[in-house]
Amino acid sequence: MDKKILRWILLAVLLICTAFLLYSIVIDPLGEHDIMLALAVTAGFIALGMDKKKNK
């Protein structure tokens, strides 16, 4: 049960970070953006998907 709660918390954090990235790109499309945050969010979604597949 703890793993399921942790997965939902991780998903919420990743969605918040994704929303922040989209907001910053929409507000300043030609400005400088934090590529490390984008890579971390991408890696988080990949890890979350791999963990979900492993549990089935």
C-alpha positions in Angstrom: 0.0 0.0 0.0 2.9 2.4 0.8 4.3 2.0 -2.7 1.0 3.0 -4.3 0.8 6.2 -2.1 4.5 7.0 -3.0 3.7 6.5 -6.7 0.8 9.0 -6.5 2.9 11.5 -4.7 5.7 11.2 -7.3 3.1 11.6 -10.1 1.7 14.7 -8.5 5.2 16.2 -8.2 6.0 15.4 -11.8 2.8 16.9 -13.0 3.5 20.1 -11.1 7.0 20.3 -12.6 5.5 19.7 -16.0 3.0 22.5 -15.6 5.8 24.8 -14.4 7.8 24.0 -17.5 4.9 24.5 -19.8 4.1 27.8 -18.1 7.6 29.1 -18.4 7.8 28.2 -22.1 4.4 29.8 -22.9 5.4 33.0 -21.0 8.8 33.3 -22.6 9.2 31.0 -25.6 12.6 32.4 -26.7 14.1 32.7 -23.3 16.4 30.5 -21.4 14.9 27.4 -19.9 16.2 24.9 -17.3 17.0 21.8 -19.3 17.9 19.8 -16.2 14.4 20.1 -14.8 13.0 18.9 -18.1 15.4 15.9 -18.1 14.5 15.1 -14.5 10.8 15.2 -15.2 11.3 13.0 -18.3 13.4 10.5 -16.3 10.8 10.5 -13.6 7.9 9.6 -15.9 10.0 6.9 -17.6 10.9 5.4 -14.2 7.3 5.6 -13.1 6.2 3.8 -16.2 8.8 1.1 -15.9 7.9 0.5 -12.2 4.2 0.2 -13.2 5.0 -2.4 -15.9 7.2 -4.3 -13.5 4.4 -4.6 -10.9 2.0 -6.2 -13.4 
